[in-house]
C-alpha cells in the first residue's frame, strides 16, 4: 500500500514543517491589514501540517474597490489572498457576510446600524476585525486542504465547497481552543 493514493503524503510525516511564503503589500490608503505577517506566521506554526502542505503563498494585498470578498483561495497557484480592510466605518451591504459567519461561529460582532435596505453602517472593534480575519484565513486554508485532498476523493463544488471550507475553519477554531457552542 506504500505510495498509494490513500496514504498520507510524505511531507505530512516530516518533523520539519515547510511554511508558505508570506507577502505583505502596502494596504490601500485608509486601510489596514488586520493580521500582520508575524501574526499569520505565528498562527501557521500552530496549524496542523496538512492545512499548509504544499501551500505556496499567503499574500496580503490592497483591497480592490469593486471586490465583494475579503479573501480568496487561488487553486491553480495554491495561494491565499487576503485583502486590506478600511479603518473607518463601512457602508456596504456586503459586510453583512461577517454577521452570518459570526452567528455561525460565535465570534465577536461589531457594532452596526442598518441605514436602509442597501446600506449597513459597521464600526469594527480591533477584536472583532481580528477574529473575522482569523476565521477568514482558516476558511481559505480549508479550501486549500480540500484542494490537496481532491486526488483522494471528489472535489466539492459551489455551495458545498463553501460549507466544507467553513467546517474546516470551525475545526481549526476548535483546535485553537475557541469554543463554538
C-alpha positions in Angstrom: 0.0 0.0 0.0 3.1 2.2 0.0 2.7 5.4 -2.1 -0.9 4.7 -3.0 -3.4 7.5 -3.2 -4.7 6.6 0.2 -1.5 7.1 2.2 -0.6 10.5 3.7 1.9 12.5 1.6 5.5 12.1 3.0 5.7 15.7 3.9 2.9 15.4 6.5 5.1 12.9 8.3 8.2 15.0 8.3 9.2 16.7 11.5 10.3 19.8 9.7 7.4 22.0 8.5 7.6 23.9 5.3 5.8 27.2 5.6 4.4 29.2 2.7 5.9 32.5 1.6 4.0 35.4 3.2 4.0 38.6 1.2 2.7 41.8 2.8 1.9 44.6 0.3 1.1 48.1 1.3 -2.6 48.4 2.0 -4.9 50.8 0.1 -4.9 54.3 1.6 -7.2 54.4 4.6 -7.0 50.6 5.0 -5.1 48.2 7.3 -4.1 44.6 7.2 -5.9 43.3 10.4 -3.5 40.3 10.6 0.2 41.2 10.2 2.8 38.9 8.5 4.1 38.0 12.0 0.6 37.1 13.3 0.0 34.9 10.3 3.3 33.1 10.8 2.5 32.5 14.5 -0.9 31.1 13.5 0.7 28.8 10.9 3.2 27.5 13.4 0.2 26.1 15.4 -1.9 24.9 12.5 -1.8 21.1 11.7 0.6 20.4 8.9 -2.0 19.1 6.5 -3.5 22.6 6.3 -0.4 24.2 4.9 1.0 21.2 3.0 2.1 22.5 -0.5 0.6 25.9 0.1 2.9 28.2 -1.8 2.0 31.8 -0.8 -0.2 33.8 1.5 -0.4 37.4 0.2 -1.8 40.4 2.0 -2.8 42.8 -0.8 -4.6 46.2 -1.2 -8.3 46.0 -1.4 -9.9 46.1 -4.8 -12.6 48.8 -4.9 -15.2 46.7 -6.7 -14.4 43.3 -5.0 -17.0 41.9 -2.6 -14.6 39.5 -1.0 -12.2 39.9 1.9 -10.1 37.0 0.8 -9.9 34.1 -1.6 -8.0 30.9 -2.5 -6.4 30.6 -5.9 -6.4 26.8 -6.6 -4.1 26.9 -9.6 -1.5 28.9 -7.7 -2.0 27.3 -4.3 -2.2 30.8 -2.9 -4.3 32.5 -0.3 -5.0 36.2 -0.9 -6.3 38.4 1.9 -7.3 42.0 1.1 -6.8 45.1 3.2 -9.7 46.5 5.1 -10.9 50.1 5.7 -10.1 51.6 9.1 -13.2 53.9 9.0 -16.8 52.9 9.0 -18.1 50.9 6.1 -21.3 51.5 4.3 -21.7 48.4 2.1 -24.3 45.7 2.5 -21.7 43.1 1.5 -20.2 43.4 5.0 -23.3 41.6 6.3 -21.4 38.4 5.4 -19.4 38.7 8.6 -22.6 38.7 10.7 -23.6 35.3 9.1 -20.1 34.0 10.0 -20.2 35.5 13.5 -23.6 34.0 14.2 -22.4 30.5 12.9 -19.1 30.6 14.9 -20.0 32.7 17.9 -17.4 35.3 17.0 -17.3 38.9 18.4 -19.8 41.0 16.4 -19.0 44.7 15.6 -21.5 47.5 16.4 -23.8 48.1 13.5 -26.7 50.1 12.4 -28.9 49.5 9.4 -29.2 52.7 7.4 -31.7 51.4 4.7 -32.3 48.3 2.6 -28.9 48.8 0.8 -26.6 50.1 3.4 -25.4 48.9 6.8 -23.1 51.1 8.9 -20.4 49.0 10.6 -18.0 50.1 13.3 -15.3 47.4 13.8 -13.5 46.9 17.0 -10.0 45.7 16.8 -11.1 42.4 18.4 -14.0 41.7 16.1 -12.0 42.6 13.0 -9.1 40.4 14.1 -11.4 37.4 14.7 -13.1 37.9 11.4 -9.8 37.8 9.6 -8.5 34.8 11.6 -11.7 32.9 10.6 -11.2 34.1 7.0 -7.6 32.7 7.0 -8.9 29.4 8.4 -11.6 29.3 5.8 -9.1 29.8 3.0 -6.8 27.2 4.5 -9.9 24.9 4.4 -10.2 25.5 0.7 -6.5 24.6 0.3 -6.9 21.4 2.3 -9.8 20.4 0.0 -7.7 21.2 -3.0 -4.7 19.0 -1.9 -7.1 16.2 -0.9 -9.1 16.3 -4.2 -7.0 13.4 -5.6 -8.3 11.1 -2.9 -12.0 12.0 -3.4 -14.3 14.1 -5.5 -13.6 17.8 -5.1 -16.6 19.7 -3.7 -18.0 22.5 -5.9 -20.2 25.5 -5.4 -22.1 25.9 -2.1 -20.9 22.6 -0.8 -17.3 23.8 -1.3 -18.0 26.8 0.9 -19.7 24.7 3.5 -16.7 22.3 3.6 -14.3 25.2 3.9 -16.5 26.7 6.8 -16.5 23.3 8.5 -12.7 23.1 8.3 -12.4 26.7 9.6 -14.6 25.7 12.6 -12.4 22.7 13.2 -9.3 25.0 13.2 -11.0 27.4 15.6 -11.8 24.5 17.9 -8.2 23.3 17.6 -7.1 26.8 18.8 -9.4 26.4 21.8 -12.2 28.7 20.6 -15.5 27.4 21.9 -18.0 27.3 19.1 -21.0 26.0 21.1 
